[in-house]
Amino acid sequence: MSRSSMFSAVLFSLVLVSSSGHAEEGIADEPAVRGWAMVQNAPTITAGKDVVRGEVIPETVRLAEVPDHPSYGFIIINTERVIVDLQTRKVVAVY
């Protein structure tokens, strides 16, 4: 493989890696969503462990709606504010 072909392959891989999860990072980094989440009284559950990004929230857990972001839900787990992708039920942000 030539140097230019190898460089192109590496660059293409980096583009794929950096573009995956972009939507999740977008809402997690959005100050308006974080500010909104910090003042909400929402459904609260107690778990025996800390919630982490990427964890799947069971379908049986009721989530509140996130204003202006209909693809995301919100819940308080223990004392953490949690934003969840409604399609995958994965945690995308923990505040």
C-alpha positions as CSV (number, residue, x, y, z in Angstrom):
1,M,0.0,0.0,0.0
2,S,1.4,3.4,-0.9
3,R,1.9,6.1,1.6
4,S,-0.9,8.2,0.1
5,S,-3.3,5.3,0.1
6,M,-2.5,4.5,3.8
7,F,-2.9,8.2,4.7
8,S,-6.3,8.2,3.0
9,A,-7.4,5.1,4.8
10,V,-6.4,6.5,8.2
11,L,-8.1,9.8,7.5
12,F,-11.3,8.0,6.4
13,S,-11.3,6.0,9.6
14,L,-10.8,9.1,11.7
15,V,-13.7,10.8,10.0
16,L,-16.0,7.8,10.7
17,V,-15.0,7.7,14.3
18,S,-15.4,11.4,14.9
19,S,-18.8,11.5,13.2
20,S,-20.3,8.5,15.1
21,G,-22.1,9.6,18.2
22,H,-22.2,13.3,17.1
23,A,-25.9,13.7,17.9
24,E,-25.4,12.3,21.3
25,E,-22.6,14.7,22.1
26,G,-24.6,17.6,20.7
27,I,-27.4,17.4,23.2
28,A,-25.1,16.5,26.0
29,D,-23.0,19.6,25.4
30,E,-26.0,21.9,24.9
31,P,-26.1,24.5,27.7
32,A,-29.8,25.0,27.4
33,V,-30.6,21.3,27.9
34,R,-28.2,21.1,30.9
35,G,-29.7,24.2,32.5
36,W,-33.2,22.9,31.9
37,A,-32.3,19.5,33.4
38,M,-30.7,20.9,36.5
39,V,-34.0,22.7,37.6
40,Q,-36.5,19.9,36.8
41,N,-38.6,17.8,39.1
42,A,-39.0,14.7,37.0
43,P,-39.7,11.0,37.6
44,T,-37.1,9.9,40.1
45,I,-35.8,6.4,40.7
46,T,-33.2,5.0,43.1
47,A,-30.7,2.6,41.7
48,G,-28.1,0.6,43.5
49,K,-25.3,1.9,41.3
50,D,-24.3,5.0,39.4
51,V,-25.7,5.6,36.0
52,V,-23.2,5.9,33.1
53,R,-23.3,7.2,29.6
54,G,-24.1,4.4,27.1
55,E,-26.2,2.4,29.7
56,V,-29.6,1.3,28.4
57,I,-32.6,2.4,30.5
58,P,-35.3,-0.3,30.5
59,E,-38.6,0.3,28.7
60,T,-40.5,0.0,32.0
61,V,-38.9,3.2,33.2
62,R,-41.1,6.3,32.5
63,L,-39.2,9.3,31.0
64,A,-40.2,12.9,30.9
65,E,-40.0,14.8,27.6
66,V,-37.1,17.2,26.8
67,P,-38.6,20.4,25.4
68,D,-37.5,21.2,21.8
69,H,-35.8,17.8,21.7
70,P,-38.5,15.2,21.0
71,S,-36.0,12.4,20.4
72,Y,-34.8,12.6,24.0
73,G,-36.2,11.7,27.5
74,F,-35.3,12.8,31.0
75,I,-35.2,11.1,34.4
76,I,-33.5,11.6,37.7
77,I,-31.6,8.5,38.8
78,N,-30.4,8.7,42.4
79,T,-29.4,12.4,42.3
80,E,-28.1,12.5,38.7
81,R,-30.1,14.2,35.9
82,V,-30.1,11.8,32.9
83,I,-30.8,12.5,29.3
84,V,-31.9,9.4,27.3
85,D,-32.1,8.7,23.5
86,L,-35.7,7.6,23.2
87,Q,-35.0,5.4,20.1
88,T,-32.2,3.3,21.7
89,R,-33.0,4.1,25.4
90,K,-29.3,4.7,25.9
91,V,-28.0,7.3,28.3
92,V,-26.5,10.2,26.4
93,A,-25.8,12.7,29.2
94,V,-25.5,12.6,33.0
95,Y,-25.4,15.8,34.9
